[in-house]
Amino acid sequence: MPLIEPIVAATDELVAWRQDFHAHPEIGFQEVRTSGIVADKLASWGIEVHRGIGKTGVVGVLRGGNGRRIGLRADMDALPMDEATNLPYRSKNPGVFHGCGHDGHTTMLLGAARYLAQTRRFDGTVVFIFQPAEEGLGGARAMLADGLFERFPCDEIYGLHNSPQGPAGAVAVRRGAAMAAADFFDLRITGRGAHGAAPHRAIDPTMVAVALAQAMQTIVSRNVDPLKATVVSITQIHAGSAYNVIPDSAVLAGTVRTFDEGMRALVRSRMRDLAAGLAKAYGAAIDVDIRDGFSVLENQQAQVDVIADVAHEIVGEIDLAPPPVMASEDFADMLHAVPGAFFWLGGKPGPTLHNPSYLFDDAVLPVGASMLARIAEQRATASP
C-alpha cells in the first residue's frame, strides 16, 4: 500500500493526537479545547489560521500559487452518550463520547495539513475546514452562514468518514445521492389529566400517542412509493410520572430519512394530517414540529473520479458502487455550495457508529491522511 512515507513515519504521533481528542470529547459548539489544539497546531506549521468560524470552527489556509483552491473538511464534535469501551484513553467527560470517529477525522486532516505545509508540492491553495457540531446541530450551516466560502473560496471540496464495517483501509465512494436527507420531529400531545382510577374524566394523551405512533407507520407502507426508500422512526416517547396519574401531555419524537424531496414533503404532509385527524377523534390537541436537519448528500462525478484516481494510488482499489446510506451527514450542505465528494474509509470491523462500544481503528489514520494530502496535491496543481 503506497501511503505517503512522511505521514506513515508520523503514525505514532497521529495515534497520540487521536487518543487525546478521544479522551477529551466535546459536543457540538462546545469544541473549545479541540478547536484550540487544532488552531495552535496549524499555526505552528505556518498555516494561516482563522478561529470562530461557525462558533467553534477553525479554518486553515495554505497558499502555494495560482492553481485551484481545494477544500478539505473534517468534523470535530462528539456525541452526548456514555462510552462502554473501558479503553485506557476512554472519555474523561461523563455522558460525552467520540462514538462516531470525529476524533479520527480531525487527526487525519491535521496529518495531511502538516505534510502539505512541510512539502508544499502544489500550486494552488488548500483550505483546511475543521467543522463543529456535525451531529444534528447544524455546524456546516453555521460555518456557511459565517461566510465560509465567501471568505475562503474553494473550487472543490472533499471529506471522508470512517466505516467500522470494513474492510480495513478500503475506500468507497458513490456518485450522486450517497447519504439521506433527515428531518427531526416532535409531536406534543395535550390532553386532560385525571386519576388513573377515573379515566372517563381524562383525555388520555398516552392513548393518543399510541394511536399516532401506529398510524405513522402506515406512511411508509401505504403512502410512499416503494421504489423511493424512506424511513420514519419514532425514537422517543415521553409521558407520565406516576402509576396512578393519567398525565396531561405526551411527546413523540423521531426522524425521517429519504433521498427524494417529493417523498420528504409527502411524509411531512401525512404526519400533519394524521395528527390533525387523531386530535379531532380523541378531543386532544397535537402540536407538530418538523425541522429540516440535513440535506441529501450528493457527490459530483468529477470529484468522485478524483477520489477514485487517488485511491487506486494509495490503497490500490476502490468500491465505486457502495449502496446509499440512510444515515445523514451535514457535509451535504457544503456540497450544495461547492462541487465535491465525500468518501468512506473502512476500518477494522467492529461495533457500529453511535454504539457505546464503538472503536476507531487507529491503523487507518495514515491512510486517511494520505488520501486527503494526495487529493490536495493532485487538484491544487491544475489551473481553475
C-alpha positions as CSV (number, residue, x, y, z in Angstrom):
1,M,0.0,0.0,0.0
2,P,2.0,3.1,-1.2
3,L,1.0,5.5,1.5
4,I,2.8,8.8,1.8
5,E,6.0,7.9,3.7
6,P,6.4,11.0,5.9
7,I,2.8,10.6,7.1
8,V,3.4,6.9,7.8
9,A,6.5,7.8,9.7
10,A,4.4,10.0,12.0
11,T,1.8,7.3,12.7
12,D,2.6,7.1,16.4
13,E,2.2,10.9,16.7
14,L,-1.1,10.7,14.9
15,V,-2.3,8.0,17.2
16,A,-1.4,10.1,20.2
17,W,-3.3,13.1,18.9
18,R,-6.4,11.0,18.2
19,Q,-6.4,9.3,21.5
20,D,-6.0,12.6,23.3
21,F,-9.0,14.0,21.4
22,H,-10.9,10.8,22.3
23,A,-10.2,11.2,26.0
24,H,-11.4,14.8,25.9
25,P,-14.6,14.8,23.8
26,E,-16.8,17.9,23.3
27,I,-20.3,18.1,21.9
28,G,-21.3,20.4,19.2
29,F,-20.5,24.2,19.5
30,Q,-18.6,23.4,22.7
31,E,-15.4,22.1,21.0
32,V,-13.2,24.8,22.7
33,R,-10.3,22.5,23.7
34,T,-10.4,20.6,20.4
35,S,-10.5,23.7,18.2
36,G,-7.8,25.4,20.3
37,I,-5.4,22.4,19.7
38,V,-6.3,22.3,16.0
39,A,-5.6,26.1,15.6
40,D,-2.4,26.0,17.6
41,K,-1.0,23.1,15.5
42,L,-1.9,24.7,12.2
43,A,-0.3,28.0,13.3
44,S,2.9,26.2,14.4
45,W,3.2,24.7,10.9
46,G,3.0,28.2,9.2
47,I,-0.6,27.8,8.1
48,E,-2.8,30.9,8.2
49,V,-5.4,30.3,10.9
50,H,-9.0,31.7,11.3
51,R,-10.8,30.8,14.5
52,G,-14.5,31.1,15.5
53,I,-16.0,30.3,12.1
54,G,-19.4,28.9,12.8
55,K,-18.9,29.5,16.5
56,T,-16.2,26.9,17.3
57,G,-15.0,26.1,13.8
58,V,-11.4,26.6,12.5
59,V,-10.2,27.3,9.0
60,G,-6.6,27.0,7.9
61,V,-5.3,28.4,4.6
62,L,-2.1,27.2,2.9
63,R,-1.2,29.2,-0.2
64,G,1.1,27.7,-2.8
65,G,0.3,29.5,-6.1
66,N,-2.5,30.4,-8.5
67,G,-3.9,26.9,-9.1
68,R,-7.2,25.5,-7.9
69,R,-8.4,26.2,-4.4
70,I,-9.1,22.9,-2.7
71,G,-11.1,22.5,0.5
72,L,-10.6,19.5,2.8
73,R,-13.0,19.1,5.7
74,A,-13.2,17.2,9.0
75,D,-15.7,17.3,11.8
76,M,-14.7,17.7,15.5
77,D,-17.7,17.1,17.7
78,A,-18.5,14.1,19.9
79,L,-21.9,12.5,20.8
80,P,-23.9,13.1,24.0
81,M,-23.7,9.4,25.1
82,D,-21.7,7.3,27.5
83,E,-18.7,5.2,26.4
84,A,-18.6,1.5,27.2
85,T,-15.1,0.5,25.8
86,N,-13.0,0.7,29.0
87,L,-10.1,1.8,27.0
88,P,-7.1,3.4,28.8
89,Y,-7.8,6.6,27.0
90,R,-11.6,6.4,27.3
91,S,-13.6,9.6,27.7
92,K,-12.9,11.7,30.7
93,N,-16.2,13.6,30.2
94,P,-19.2,11.7,31.6
95,G,-22.0,11.5,29.0
96,V,-19.8,12.6,26.1
97,F,-18.1,10.1,23.7
98,H,-16.4,10.1,20.3
99,G,-18.8,7.3,19.2
100,C,-18.6,8.3,15.5
101,G,-14.9,8.7,15.0
102,H,-14.7,12.5,14.5
103,D,-11.6,12.4,16.6
104,G,-10.0,10.3,13.9
105,H,-11.3,12.6,11.1
106,T,-9.8,15.6,12.8
107,T,-6.5,13.8,13.3
108,M,-6.3,12.7,9.6
109,L,-6.8,16.2,8.4
110,L,-4.2,17.5,10.8
111,G,-1.8,14.9,9.5
112,A,-2.5,15.9,5.9
113,A,-2.1,19.6,6.8
114,R,1.3,19.2,8.4
115,Y,2.6,17.2,5.5
116,L,1.3,19.7,2.9
117,A,2.8,22.6,4.9
118,Q,6.2,20.9,5.1
119,T,6.4,19.8,1.4
120,R,4.2,22.4,-0.4
121,R,4.1,20.2,-3.6
122,F,1.1,22.0,-5.1
123,D,0.5,25.2,-7.0
124,G,-2.8,26.5,-5.6
125,T,-4.5,27.0,-2.2
126,V,-5.6,24.3,0.3
127,V,-8.3,25.3,2.7
128,F,-8.5,23.1,5.8
129,I,-12.0,23.2,7.3
130,F,-12.4,21.9,10.9
131,Q,-16.2,21.9,11.4
132,P,-18.1,21.9,14.7
133,A,-21.4,20.4,15.5
134,E,-22.0,17.8,12.8
135,E,-24.2,15.6,14.9
136,G,-27.5,17.2,14.2
137,L,-26.8,20.8,15.4
138,G,-26.1,22.4,12.1
139,G,-22.4,23.1,12.2
140,A,-22.0,23.2,8.5
141,R,-24.8,25.6,8.1
142,A,-23.3,27.8,10.9
143,M,-20.0,27.9,9.0
144,L,-21.8,28.8,5.8
145,A,-23.8,31.5,7.5
146,D,-20.4,32.9,8.7
147,G,-19.4,33.3,5.0
148,L,-17.2,30.2,4.8
149,F,-16.9,30.1,1.0
150,E,-17.1,33.8,0.5
151,R,-14.1,34.3,2.9
152,F,-12.3,31.2,1.9
153,P,-13.3,30.4,-1.7
154,C,-12.9,26.8,-2.9
155,D,-13.2,25.4,-6.4
156,E,-13.7,21.9,-5.0
157,I,-14.2,20.3,-1.6
158,Y,-13.6,16.8,-0.2
159,G,-14.4,15.0,3.1
160,L,-14.4,11.5,4.5
161,H,-15.9,9.3,7.1
162,N,-14.6,6.1,8.7
163,S,-16.6,2.9,8.4
164,P,-16.3,0.3,11.1
165,Q,-17.9,-2.2,8.8
166,G,-14.6,-2.5,7.0
167,P,-12.7,-3.8,5.0
168,A,-9.8,-2.1,6.8
169,G,-8.1,0.5,4.6
170,A,-10.6,0.2,1.8
171,V,-12.1,3.3,0.1
172,A,-15.7,3.6,-1.2
173,V,-17.4,6.5,-2.9
174,R,-20.8,6.7,-4.7
175,R,-21.7,9.2,-7.5
176,G,-24.9,11.1,-6.9
177,A,-27.1,10.7,-3.8
178,A,-25.0,8.9,-1.3
179,M,-26.5,9.8,2.1
180,A,-30.0,10.6,3.0
181,A,-31.7,13.8,4.0
182,A,-33.0,14.0,7.5
183,D,-35.9,15.7,9.3
184,F,-36.4,15.7,13.1
185,F,-39.8,15.9,14.6
186,D,-41.5,16.5,17.9
187,L,-45.3,15.8,18.3
188,R,-46.6,17.3,21.5
189,I,-50.0,15.9,22.6
190,T,-52.0,17.8,25.1
191,G,-55.0,16.1,26.7
192,R,-56.5,16.3,30.2
193,G,-55.1,14.6,33.2
194,A,-57.0,12.6,35.8
195,H,-56.7,9.9,38.4
196,G,-55.7,6.6,37.0
197,A,-58.9,5.1,38.5
198,A,-61.1,7.6,36.7
199,P,-60.1,7.5,33.0
200,H,-63.6,8.8,32.0
201,R,-62.6,12.2,33.4
202,A,-59.4,12.4,31.3
203,I,-58.4,12.9,27.7
204,D,-55.6,10.4,27.8
205,P,-52.6,11.6,25.8
206,T,-50.9,8.2,26.2
207,M,-53.7,6.6,24.1
208,V,-53.4,9.3,21.5
209,A,-49.6,8.8,21.4
210,V,-50.0,5.0,20.9
211,A,-52.6,5.5,18.1
212,L,-50.5,8.2,16.4
213,A,-47.3,6.1,16.6
214,Q,-49.1,3.2,15.0
215,A,-50.7,5.3,12.3
216,M,-47.4,6.9,11.4
217,Q,-46.1,3.5,10.4
218,T,-48.6,3.4,7.6
219,I,-46.9,6.4,5.9
220,V,-44.1,4.4,4.5
221,S,-46.1,1.2,4.0
222,R,-49.1,2.8,2.3
223,N,-48.3,6.3,1.1
224,V,-44.6,6.3,0.0
225,D,-43.6,5.0,-3.4
226,P,-42.0,1.6,-2.6
227,L,-39.2,2.3,-5.1
228,K,-38.2,5.5,-3.2
229,A,-36.5,4.4,0.0
230,T,-37.9,6.3,3.1
231,V,-37.7,5.7,6.8
232,V,-39.9,7.1,9.6
233,S,-38.6,6.2,13.0
234,I,-40.1,7.2,16.3
235,T,-37.2,7.2,18.7
236,Q,-38.6,8.8,21.8
237,I,-41.9,8.5,23.8
238,H,-42.4,10.6,26.9
239,A,-45.4,10.6,29.1
240,G,-46.4,10.3,32.8
241,S,-44.7,10.3,36.1
242,A,-46.8,8.1,38.4
243,Y,-48.7,4.8,38.4
244,N,-52.0,6.3,39.3
245,V,-51.9,9.5,37.3
246,I,-53.1,9.9,33.7
247,P,-50.9,12.8,32.5
248,D,-51.9,16.0,30.8
249,S,-49.4,15.5,27.9
250,A,-47.2,13.2,25.9
251,V,-44.5,13.6,23.4
252,L,-43.4,11.5,20.4
253,A,-40.1,12.4,18.7
254,G,-38.0,10.9,15.9
255,T,-36.6,11.2,12.5
256,V,-37.5,10.9,8.8
257,R,-34.9,9.8,6.2
258,T,-35.2,9.8,2.4
259,F,-33.2,10.6,-0.8
260,D,-36.2,12.1,-2.5
261,E,-37.5,15.6,-1.8
262,G,-41.0,14.7,-3.0
263,M,-41.2,11.8,-0.5
264,R,-39.9,14.2,2.2
265,A,-42.7,16.6,1.5
266,L,-45.2,13.8,1.4
267,V,-44.2,12.4,4.8
268,R,-44.4,15.9,6.4
269,S,-47.9,16.4,5.0
270,R,-49.1,12.9,6.1
271,M,-47.7,13.4,9.6
272,R,-49.6,16.7,9.9
273,D,-52.8,15.1,8.5
274,L,-52.7,12.1,10.9
275,A,-52.0,14.4,13.9
276,A,-55.0,16.6,13.0
277,G,-57.3,13.7,12.5
278,L,-56.4,11.9,15.7
279,A,-56.5,15.2,17.7
280,K,-60.1,15.6,16.5
281,A,-61.0,12.0,17.1
282,Y,-59.8,12.0,20.7
283,G,-60.6,15.6,21.6
284,A,-56.9,16.4,22.2
285,A,-54.5,19.0,20.8
286,I,-51.4,17.9,18.9
287,D,-48.6,20.4,18.0
288,V,-46.4,19.2,15.1
289,D,-42.8,20.5,14.9
290,I,-40.8,19.1,11.9
291,R,-37.3,20.5,11.4
292,D,-35.0,20.2,8.4
293,G,-31.9,18.6,9.8
294,F,-29.8,17.5,6.9
295,S,-29.9,17.8,3.1
296,V,-29.3,14.9,0.7
297,L,-25.6,14.4,0.3
298,E,-24.8,14.3,-3.5
299,N,-21.4,13.6,-4.9
300,Q,-20.3,15.1,-8.2
301,Q,-18.9,12.8,-10.8
302,A,-15.7,14.8,-11.5
303,Q,-14.7,14.8,-7.8
304,V,-15.7,11.1,-7.5
305,D,-13.2,10.4,-10.3
306,V,-10.5,12.3,-8.4
307,I,-11.1,10.2,-5.3
308,A,-11.0,7.0,-7.4
309,D,-7.7,8.0,-9.0
310,V,-6.1,8.8,-5.7
311,A,-7.5,5.6,-4.1
312,H,-6.0,3.5,-6.8
313,E,-2.6,5.0,-6.0
314,I,-2.9,5.0,-2.2
315,V,-4.9,1.8,-1.4
316,G,-4.9,0.0,-4.7
317,E,-8.6,-0.4,-5.1
318,I,-11.9,1.4,-4.6
319,D,-15.6,0.5,-4.4
320,L,-17.4,2.8,-6.8
321,A,-20.9,1.3,-6.2
322,P,-21.5,1.1,-2.5
323,P,-25.2,1.2,-1.5
324,P,-26.6,4.6,-0.5
325,V,-26.6,5.2,3.3
326,M,-29.8,6.1,5.2
327,A,-27.6,8.0,7.7
328,S,-27.1,11.7,7.2
329,E,-24.1,14.0,7.1
330,D,-24.1,17.8,7.1
331,F,-21.2,18.0,4.7
332,A,-24.1,17.8,2.3
333,D,-24.7,21.5,2.8
334,M,-21.2,22.3,1.8
335,L,-21.6,20.2,-1.3
336,H,-24.6,22.3,-2.2
337,A,-22.3,25.3,-2.2
338,V,-19.2,23.9,-3.8
339,P,-18.6,20.9,-6.1
340,G,-17.1,18.0,-4.3
341,A,-17.4,14.5,-3.0
342,F,-17.4,12.5,0.3
343,F,-15.9,9.1,0.7
344,W,-15.9,6.2,3.2
345,L,-12.7,4.8,4.6
346,G,-13.0,1.3,6.1
347,G,-11.6,0.3,9.5
348,K,-11.3,-2.9,11.3
349,P,-14.8,-4.4,11.5
350,G,-16.4,-3.9,14.9
351,P,-19.3,-2.2,16.7
352,T,-21.2,0.2,14.5
353,L,-21.1,4.0,14.7
354,H,-23.0,5.6,17.6
355,N,-22.7,2.3,19.6
356,P,-21.3,2.8,23.1
357,S,-18.7,0.1,22.3
358,Y,-17.6,1.6,19.0
359,L,-13.8,1.6,18.5
360,F,-12.0,3.7,16.0
361,D,-9.2,1.9,14.1
362,D,-6.0,3.9,14.5
363,A,-4.3,1.9,11.8
364,V,-6.3,3.8,9.2
365,L,-5.1,7.3,10.3
366,P,-2.1,7.4,7.8
367,V,-4.4,6.0,5.1
368,G,-7.0,8.8,5.5
369,A,-4.3,11.5,5.9
370,S,-2.5,10.2,2.8
371,M,-5.8,10.3,0.8
372,L,-6.5,13.9,1.8
373,A,-3.0,15.1,1.2
374,R,-2.7,13.4,-2.2
375,I,-6.1,14.8,-3.3
376,A,-4.9,18.3,-2.5
377,E,-1.6,17.8,-4.3
378,Q,-3.3,16.4,-7.4
379,R,-6.0,19.0,-7.7
380,A,-4.2,22.2,-6.4
381,T,-1.6,21.8,-9.1
382,A,-4.0,22.5,-12.0
383,S,-5.4,25.8,-13.1
384,P,-9.0,26.6,-12.3
